[in-house]
Amino acid sequence: MAAVDQIPVTVLTGFLGSGKTTVLNHLLRQPELNGVVAIINEFGEVALDHLLVESSEDRLALLDNGCICCSVREDLIETLADLASRRAAGTIPPFHRVLVETTGLADPVPVLHTLMTAPDVLSRYRIDGVVATVDAVNGARTLAAHSEAVRQIAVADRLLVTKTDVAADDELSRLDVRLAAINPVAARHHVRNGIVDPAKVLDAGLFDPAAHSADVVRWFDLAAQAANAPHHHVEHHCDDEDCGHHSHHAHNTDVSSYSLIIDEPIQREAFARWLDYVAALKGEDLLRFKAIVHVAEQPDAPVVVHGVQHVFHPPITLQGWPSADRRSRLVFIVRGIPRQIIENTLCKFAAVSRAAIRRSAA
Amino acid sequence: MNRTFADTVFRNGRIYTSNRAQPWAACAAVKAGRFIAVGEERDVASLVGERTATVDLRGRMAMPGIVDIHNHIMMGGQADLYELRFSNADSVPRIAETLHKAASAAKPGAWIVGGQFGNNLLNEMNTAESCALLDAACLGHPVVLRDDTYHNRWASSAALRLAGVQADTPDPTDGEIGRDLKTGTLTGIMIEAASGLVERALAASGHYTPEMDRAAVARSIGVLNTYGVTAFIDAASMQPILAALKGLDDRGELTAWAVCAMPVVEPGFMFGKAGEELFALREDYRGAHVKPDYVKVFLDGVPGAKTAAFHEPYVADPVRGCCFRGATMLTVPDLIRWLGRCEKLGLAAKIHCAGDAAVTQALDAIDVVRSFNGSTHLVHQIAHASYIAPDDIKRFAELGVAADLSPIIWYPTVFLEAHKAAMGEERAQRFWPNKDLKEAGALMAGGSDWPVIPIPDPWQGIEGMVTRQNPTGDFPGKSLWAEQALDLATVIDIYTIDAARAAGLGQSIGSIEVGKSADLIVLDQMIFDIPQDQLADTRVEMTFFEGRKVYERGA
């Protein structure tokens, strides 16, 4: 189903004051950003000669699955559909990429749900990746106080740590530890003065069916290692009074991640059923799920699955395996879902044998 | 010295407590609606002050108030106060006769609501001849008659007109509009969801007011109190029912614990808000004795109408062909989503499963939920746990699911006859494997499903669970699967402490223990000393709810 001309969409998120606008301003001036449409929620001081800019106004619509935490952005659906038809009609110049900037306070999840499920959007666009900015000076405090900020980090594919030029070294390393704890699978880049290489932001390519399988698999390997590294569970301890520890919501500190390798082919239907159960019962706490699956029915074409809370992107079939390693790899970023439950239910409902489950990437 | 005196002391009784640690006592003391002492004379003597009332039990048996795990609390009273009653053994001509009398006396244009006809009459009534007979008796009144399963209706032509049902009206999802097999004309029979078309027209007519609703519920609870029932689960609580219960509780007029099961979707026989919309109102209706802590899920219909979901096919018939098994109304993933959502909200589920395939599906869904969510304090129930595949028996205990035993038909009845016609005698007889469930460790709870059975008399159920024979004398000499009989002490548990646990109130009611609600009933006979076939003759002499006498026989 993957149309060749699906337009990649990069989602840029980050908390208020995290330097998101500075990064955006810098990016939009780079030649690599020619032909990019930016959809922004908050108008910054952006010079936009060579760019199209659309605004979007945060209208939420509940998805029909009985859960309030699942919603889509109607405004975004309209904006993206409108852009595509204007592009087809030739009333705007052709563009080859969309950059969606979320508001600082926004939960990025509805934006992702929109990109993952809205039929009009899915037919013309694909998610390229989620980039989150986090401020080296105030990041730890923000994460302690705001669950939205934790969620922004958890769903990201890439993290840009900003204001590293003004942060103390120990501050920065503490933040790095915390970020790795929430999301060990996102690539982390330190940024000074908003100067970031566009290549570090664009073309994450994880939802791209077009032959990036080597990259995808490499990503999963790294992710598996990172997720299984020790101390990835978030145990936030602080020595100083004003680190915000006392204002934590319990659920902020309960984010953890892990990965599984499954060393046997997986039955498509059983796995789909298991995914359905996970979404129904644990969706709210499944901040991000990614998997590359060796499907028994099509051993030569691995399937990539992305999930954000209750919502799963339609599975993406890759054209082939890049190496002899054809094991399925599953990565979870969760809030309080024990690994044991995932393993037990995979065995019970996804027809996976316990002996085939490996915890370590090694 | 500061002394605490009891408000009431029960003395000189043979009090069966439903408490395994202390099964019998002679005395019990009550203060502020709770038991503060249970034991012998010496245990209560020091609690008797000047203002303490003494109830001398004169050697009579007392026991905890009975819990009815499944009834429809508004309907019974509504039926008593406002509806035309006839027996489910009445023939079609007999019903027509009753109807004609009522129609002659009714105000012009007024609705006549009545019941319940035997569901074994459905085929006979689903003909142009029966329709003509009944319609003639209605004298032009809109009439709706309910069957004894409450899932199906007969409606007069005037009622069909008001409901907008015409010859070419399509069958609703999960329902069927009855048509004569030969002529194709409407017969007035409305199966399952089709009943809603007529019931909605009745509700829209303003036939019932909130005052009538409160009066109906109060009447129902008054009836329950006469049988010794002091707690119940209303098995399909729509807003008018919740409002009536809360209204009574706020007025201090509620004389039983009311647990409410709010439907996840609008049931086929009641109309208004359901699901999330209704759950959102939950706290508005919570009262000191009103607990809106359950939801109701309908997974299938009833065997007699071939709407229950079975693993094996029904007996072949011209309409459904050879291999019809019935179907469930929700898929496993849908049920899982509901259960997951309910557990998040702290709501337990009562799941209607009349056929064995529905039971399997409910257990499968609960298995999935338990596998992901781990253990829970919530007790989900499978309602009408009666046709159960042998492999599923042990799963009740394994998954912590309670068996809601209702309606009271675990002995030969007209229901059984309808089931035999639907699925053949041998399978129909494998009905209510109570003993198997008990031996497998299932939590079991007795209920009436009133008004599906016309009288919510638990004593008939208690006798029938022990004898497996019909206590009214119908079907003499016949038993239903006699091997599934239970002993009396087990059955009393099933109607008291175990039902309280299944209703989520095991800590506060269901046994005579210090700290629990002083819900106590006094009986006219010592039930452990009499022949089993006299259990149903037991009369309740007095019923106490929170230490307050709410019923006295002959008073």
Interface residues (C-beta under 8 A of the other chain):
Chain A: N65 G66 C67 R273 D276 Y277 V278 A280 L281 K282 E284 I341 N344 T345 K348 F349
Chain B: E276 P333 I336 R337 G340 R341 K344 V368 V369 S371 F372 N373 G374
